[in-house]
Amino acid sequence: MLNLEFMGCLGLLKMAKKRELIKSVGEVIKEMKNESFYVDEGLITALLESVGEK
């Protein structure tokens, strides 16, 4: 097949932070939530902890 890897929004944010393309995952998530993006708060907390923002 195409050998494509799939990643969700949170995975992309984590990668962007790791590559220093964004300064704050939390700020981006806040902006996304203002535009009606929904994700479980537990996932947000885990992500922020994994990137050193909590």
N, C-alpha and C positions, 0 to 999 in steps of 0.2 A: 504494500500500500504506500501511503505517503510518508509514513514515519513522522507524523506531526506530534508534538507534545502540547498538551492543553494546560492552561493555567487560568485561574480566576482573577477577579479584580484585586483581591487582597494579596495574592501571590505576585501580581505585577507591581503593586505598591511596595512590597517587601524587596523585590529585585531592584526597583528604582532607588530605594533608600540605600541598599547595599552598594549600588554603583554611583552613589552620590548625585543622582539626577534630581532628587527632591530632598529638601531639608527635613521635612516632618510628615510622617505618615498620618499622624493624628490630625494635622491641619487639612490634609487632602481628604481624609474620611469625613471631617466636619463639613467641608464644602460639598462633598457628594451627598451627605445626608440632607443638606439644605436643598438639594435638587431631587429629593424623594428616593434616594438610594437607601435600601434597608439591609442591614446585616445584624446578626445576633451580637449583643453587647459582649458576651463571653468570647466570641471570636475576635472582636476588636481588642479586648483586653489582652488576649493571648498574643495577638499580632504585635501590639505595642510593646509588650514585654520582650518579645523575641527580637525587636529592633532597638531595644534599649531606651524606649520612650516612656516607660512606666516603672 
